[in-house]
Amino acid sequence: MASTVTSRRKQLGNELRHARTSAGYTQQQVADILGCTQGKVNKIESGAVGVKLGDVRAMLDTFGIEGEEADALLSLARAAAGQRGHWSGYRSVVPHWFRTFTDLEPAAAEIMTWHGERIPGPLQSEHYMLKQFTEFGATDVTSLVRNRLDRKAVFDQQQPPYYRFIISESALRRAPGGRAPAVMLDQLEHMLELDRRSRVYIHVLPFDAKLAAVPNDFTIMRFPDRTRDFVYIEHSAGGIYLDDMKDFQLFVDAWDRLRGAALERQETRQFLKELAETYREEFNA
């Protein structure tokens, strides 16, 4: 798993939160010591903002942390002090609310994602991307496609995360902009190729799956260090990140229900091959 500035910042925040609660301090008490607001302390602990080395030292002194543990946290603070991502040039088109997700994706140990009506970004073929962004009326399609293609580098890491996808049959039959057999044939062939990778798992949830209902799209990220695991939920106005353990477990349970109803890996491959053949016949007709 790759380490990023964002993942180190979140790990540091988690360590500081753990140290504070173990020492019996509230966020407001720490804020008074640092001369800032309680909201700023909360953002430091969530990894949303960076923290000055002097403030880390002040917190460690307050919490009574010294020796090797203090040295390790100060080293982590130095590593987390880098620039958070590089969002200039073509990467500037990435929405602010999605940048944390993109920064943390390479650092995850496991990613589990559910999509009901569209193909998830890392699985999209370039043809599908172009069609989707064009239909959205995007003004900078080239930059958007380039960013999405960049995300595929997560599959090529020396130790990539286990990336587990559950996709509704609906997403495989609903092309961007309406019926487009050539686009969907290309997309299915691309997915069949990606599914050959050892840490990519694709499962289709067919229309006849035995479920009472399906949830909105969500993605679960788990990390190998003490970076806090979270659930990401995207909506029309942006995206939210949930790391409360009760909320997190609700989505893990939802994932388990979806996974239990979805096709197995080999069944999914056969389903994709048969659907691809249907699109091929339609395209050639």
KAGI-V890640 format. One record per residue. RES is the residue in three letters. PSI is psi in radians with two decimals (NA if undefined). NEAR is the number of other C-alpha atoms within 8 Angstrom. Layout:
res->[RES/RES]
psi->[PSI/PSI]
near->[NEAR/NEAR]
This chain:
res->[MET/ALA/SER/THR/VAL/THR/SER/ARG/ARG/LYS/GLN/LEU/GLY/ASN/GLU/LEU/ARG/HIS/ALA/ARG/THR/SER/ALA/GLY/TYR/THR/GLN/GLN/GLN/VAL/ALA/ASP/ILE/LEU/GLY/CYS/THR/GLN/GLY/LYS/VAL/ASN/LYS/ILE/GLU/SER/GLY/ALA/VAL/GLY/VAL/LYS/LEU/GLY/ASP/VAL/ARG/ALA/MET/LEU/ASP/THR/PHE/GLY/ILE/GLU/GLY/GLU/GLU/ALA/ASP/ALA/LEU/LEU/SER/LEU/ALA/ARG/ALA/ALA/ALA/GLY/GLN/ARG/GLY/HIS/TRP/SER/GLY/TYR/ARG/SER/VAL/VAL/PRO/HIS/TRP/PHE/ARG/THR/PHE/THR/ASP/LEU/GLU/PRO/ALA/ALA/ALA/GLU/ILE/MET/THR/TRP/HIS/GLY/GLU/ARG/ILE/PRO/GLY/PRO/LEU/GLN/SER/GLU/HIS/TYR/MET/LEU/LYS/GLN/PHE/THR/GLU/PHE/GLY/ALA/THR/ASP/VAL/THR/SER/LEU/VAL/ARG/ASN/ARG/LEU/ASP/ARG/LYS/ALA/VAL/PHE/ASP/GLN/GLN/GLN/PRO/PRO/TYR/TYR/ARG/PHE/ILE/ILE/SER/GLU/SER/ALA/LEU/ARG/ARG/ALA/PRO/GLY/GLY/ARG/ALA/PRO/ALA/VAL/MET/LEU/ASP/GLN/LEU/GLU/HIS/MET/LEU/GLU/LEU/ASP/ARG/ARG/SER/ARG/VAL/TYR/ILE/HIS/VAL/LEU/PRO/PHE/ASP/ALA/LYS/LEU/ALA/ALA/VAL/PRO/ASN/ASP/PHE/THR/ILE/MET/ARG/PHE/PRO/ASP/ARG/THR/ARG/ASP/PHE/VAL/TYR/ILE/GLU/HIS/SER/ALA/GLY/GLY/ILE/TYR/LEU/ASP/ASP/MET/LYS/ASP/PHE/GLN/LEU/PHE/VAL/ASP/ALA/TRP/ASP/ARG/LEU/ARG/GLY/ALA/ALA/LEU/GLU/ARG/GLN/GLU/THR/ARG/GLN/PHE/LEU/LYS/GLU/LEU/ALA/GLU/THR/TYR/ARG/GLU/GLU/PHE/ASN/ALA]
psi->[2.30/2.57/2.31/2.86/-0.74/-0.74/-0.67/-0.65/-0.73/-0.66/-0.78/-0.78/-0.72/-0.70/-0.71/-0.66/-0.78/-0.74/-0.70/-0.84/-0.62/-0.57/-0.15/0.44/2.62/2.86/-0.64/-0.68/-0.70/-0.69/-0.72/-0.65/-0.70/-0.26/0.65/-2.97/2.82/-0.61/-0.66/-0.72/-0.72/-0.71/-0.63/-0.78/-0.45/-0.15/0.19/-0.46/2.81/3.01/2.39/2.58/-0.65/-0.64/-0.63/-0.77/-0.73/-0.71/-0.75/-0.72/-0.75/-0.69/-0.07/0.50/2.25/-3.09/-2.50/-0.63/-0.72/-0.73/-0.72/-0.71/-0.61/-0.66/-0.70/-0.67/-0.68/-0.72/-0.52/-0.03/-0.04/3.02/2.38/1.62/3.02/1.77/0.59/3.05/-2.42/-0.35/-0.20/-0.27/-0.21/2.18/2.56/-0.68/-0.21/-0.11/-0.63/-0.73/-0.86/-0.62/-0.66/-0.35/-0.81/-0.34/-0.12/2.66/-0.59/2.40/2.24/2.08/2.48/2.29/2.27/-0.55/-0.07/2.78/2.28/2.58/-0.90/-0.34/-0.14/2.41/2.80/-0.62/-0.79/-0.75/-0.89/-0.77/-0.76/-0.87/-0.64/-0.77/-0.52/-0.26/0.46/2.53/-0.37/1.18/-0.69/-0.81/-0.69/-0.76/-0.73/-0.72/-0.75/-0.65/-0.63/-0.63/-0.43/-0.25/-0.34/-0.51/-0.35/0.08/2.75/-0.68/1.41/2.78/2.73/2.01/1.98/2.13/2.33/2.19/2.28/2.58/-0.53/-0.69/-0.46/-0.21/-0.19/1.75/2.59/2.21/0.08/-3.04/2.21/1.39/-0.60/-0.74/-0.80/-0.56/-0.81/-0.71/-0.80/-0.69/-0.63/-0.74/-0.69/-0.60/-0.79/-0.59/-0.22/-0.29/2.53/-0.51/0.28/2.17/2.09/2.24/2.32/2.37/1.83/2.87/-0.55/0.30/2.52/1.45/2.54/-0.68/2.90/2.57/3.05/2.87/2.51/2.79/2.30/2.28/2.28/2.56/2.65/-0.35/-2.71/0.29/2.33/2.22/2.64/2.92/2.34/2.28/2.15/2.51/-3.13/-0.50/0.00/-2.49/2.69/2.68/2.15/2.13/0.09/2.34/-0.61/-0.77/-0.77/-0.78/-0.58/-0.71/-0.56/-0.74/-0.71/-0.72/-0.78/-0.67/-0.76/-0.77/-0.64/-0.49/-0.29/2.87/2.63/2.99/-0.83/-0.65/-0.67/-0.76/-0.73/-0.71/-0.80/-0.68/-0.76/-0.71/-0.66/-0.69/-0.63/-0.78/-0.63/-0.76/-0.69/-0.71/-0.66/-0.17/NA]
near->[11/8/8/10/14/13/12/13/15/14/13/15/12/14/10/10/9/8/9/12/9/7/8/6/9/8/10/9/8/12/13/9/8/8/6/9/9/10/6/9/13/9/10/12/13/10/14/9/8/9/9/7/9/6/9/11/9/10/10/11/9/7/9/7/9/9/6/6/8/10/9/8/10/11/8/10/13/9/9/12/11/7/6/6/8/6/8/6/5/10/10/8/8/10/7/6/8/10/10/9/8/9/13/11/10/14/13/14/12/11/14/12/11/11/15/12/8/9/10/7/7/8/10/12/10/8/9/13/10/10/11/10/11/9/9/6/6/8/4/7/10/6/10/12/11/9/11/10/10/7/10/10/8/10/8/7/10/5/6/12/14/10/10/12/12/15/14/13/11/10/13/12/7/10/11/10/8/6/7/9/10/9/11/14/12/11/12/12/10/11/11/11/8/9/10/7/7/6/8/13/11/11/14/11/13/9/7/4/8/5/8/4/4/7/5/6/10/11/11/13/14/11/12/7/5/8/12/10/9/12/13/13/10/9/6/4/4/8/10/8/8/9/10/7/6/6/9/12/8/8/10/9/8/9/10/8/9/12/10/6/10/12/11/7/9/6/8/12/9/8/8/10/11/8/8/12/9/8/12/11/8/8/8/5/4]
